[in-house]
Amino acid sequence: MNEIMTKAWYTLISLFVITNYGLLLGGTMARVRAKVQGRIGQPVWQPYIDILKNNFKRTGIYHGVMFYLGPVFRLAGGLGTYLFIPAVYGSLVFSNFSFSGDLLLVMYFIFFGQLGMALGAGQSGHPYSPLGVSRGLAQMTAFEVPFALSVIAIAAQYQTLSITEIVAAQQGGILNWVAFTNPLAMVAGMISFLGMSMGNPFSVVIAPQEIPIGPPTEMQSSFLGMLQTNRAIFNGAKLVLFMNLYFGGATNIWIMVIKTFLIYLYTVIVDASFPRFRTDQSIRFFLGTPALIGIAAVVLQML
Amino acid sequence: MKESNMDGLQTTATETEQQLEDMAKEMRLANDGLLEQDKGYFCDVRPHRVEPYKGIMESFANWARSQSLWILGFGTGCGAIELRPLMTSRFDMYRYGIQARPTPRQSCVFIIGGYASVKTLKRIVRSYEQMQGPKFVLGLGSCTVNGGMYWDSYNTINRIDQYIPVDVYIAGCMPRPEALLGGFIKLKQMIREGKCEGMNKYIDDFDWYKANQKQIIHDWNMPDYNW
């Protein structure tokens, strides 16, 4: 019993840290984008104030049970993704609920939130919501191909589906990272990460000027507050996952902060430098070169 | 004697029920502009006043509201052109926690950008009602104050505050982006002081606002309140 309680406390601490880290990271990156555009930009703590403001709204419109459950599923997807990834290798507090087959579960959870959100957005009745959802799911199905191939290559390389074991195998120096031992898998994975983070050139899903913000068009007040909180957790979880898969994981929290910051910075640099793809263009892109690189990575492991 | 008393009680109960029903009917919106078969799709409940929190809680909420102003990206008149420079590096509204949002559901500041034609007024009312409270309105330019250079135009309204409640006016034709930023800072001050209760004002004087709107908008083919 005591063991479970201790684990629950550790999980809460871990969640608290990743939520705050995700929010601050979001604020910092908004400032980085502002600097690219020659602006000063919003305060780093702006995401906190936005969430507070949304939760302090006096009124809220709801469109049915699924509309309520949409953000809840999304949050469950974010939490589920994070809770099965060991954030810091070897740490009691930040190892979360990592177990032997967690990589498959995490890949499922990344999809789960989107599907839940699709149901919620569908019930809102706004025509732009399903439009955004169909774009999002189409793009997601496309970038899952290079990502899955990359994961298969890594699983074949280390003969395991446990993230902890994959991280353990990469310890002992920078040259043991997947980025160096299996560079093709890393390239395929990092390209699909661009699609996962939905920045430019893959930002057509939430195209604000064209289909007002896409799936969450009708989400307001505390529904939106919940989605924003989830975005911070989900972002943190994805960054930690990619750090674990390709860049040797982290043995303490500061290394985690530095590595995830740099991975996020890479998506922001791409985001700030490229125009937007149409949905069909991004699908063709992901199923082209990145998928071929992924196949090459798998074939090389099988040889 | 006993029986007659019972009768009297029953009559009173029926009358009370009738009165309650009548009251409930009065509280409902007529939605006269809609076709009979469409009425079922729309809500006919009157909007309710929502009281602010008390004391330090409301001050904290107001501080958060003033630091995170999301503008509805709806350019209603020529003044909308003054909004674009605010996003650029020269004026950079993001410094003040001001962002543009593409949908009324998520925004809390509505900028009436100059003159409002009759056709636009209908969209202004719809968008304003769809925003979630507390919501704030900035009247940009002289046209929103008294009609400005369109004072005697056949197709524009003169005073926007007869149709939706306005919190801050920014006079001028056109006011520069600096004036707009000045207006935002004034709005922030007023929100922090708890003076921006426009939404409750709209609900309190709902019938007056609706009568004014219907006087101008003749093709009223929407519900009386756009939830």
Contacts between the chains, C-beta under 8 A, distances in Angstrom:
chain1	res1	chain2	res2	distance
A	30	B	94	7.6
A	34	B	92	7.5
A	34	B	94	6.5
A	37	B	88	8.0
A	37	B	89	6.0
A	38	B	89	3.8
A	39	B	88	7.7
A	39	B	89	4.5
A	39	B	92	4.4
A	39	B	94	6.7
A	39	B	95	7.9
A	40	B	92	5.6
A	40	B	94	7.8
A	40	B	95	5.3
A	41	B	92	7.4
A	41	B	94	5.6
A	41	B	95	7.1
A	42	B	94	4.3
A	42	B	95	6.8
A	42	B	97	6.4
A	42	B	99	7.7
A	43	B	95	7.8
A	43	B	97	7.2
A	46	B	67	8.0
A	46	B	68	7.2
A	46	B	97	6.0
A	49	B	64	5.5
A	49	B	67	4.7
A	49	B	68	4.7
A	49	B	97	6.4
A	50	B	68	4.9
A	52	B	61	7.9
A	52	B	64	4.1
A	52	B	68	7.6
A	53	B	64	4.7
A	53	B	65	5.4
A	53	B	67	7.5
A	53	B	68	4.1
A	53	B	108	7.5
A	56	B	61	4.1
A	56	B	64	5.8
A	56	B	65	6.6
A	57	B	132	5.1
A	57	B	133	6.9
A	57	B	134	7.5
A	58	B	50	4.2
A	58	B	52	7.9
A	58	B	132	7.7
A	58	B	133	4.7
A	58	B	134	5.9
A	58	B	199	7.6
A	59	B	50	6.3
A	59	B	132	4.9
A	59	B	133	4.8
A	60	B	132	6.2
A	61	B	105	7.2
A	61	B	132	7.0
A	61	B	227	6.1
A	208	B	73	7.8
A	208	B	101	8.0
A	208	B	102	4.4
A	209	B	102	6.8
A	212	B	102	3.6
A	212	B	103	4.3
A	213	B	101	7.5
A	213	B	102	5.4
A	213	B	103	6.0
A	213	B	106	7.2
A	216	B	106	7.9
A	217	B	103	5.3
A	217	B	105	7.1
A	218	B	103	7.7
A	218	B	105	5.7
A	219	B	105	7.1
A	219	B	106	7.3
A	220	B	105	4.1
A	220	B	106	5.5
A	220	B	132	4.9
A	221	B	132	5.3
A	224	B	106	6.0
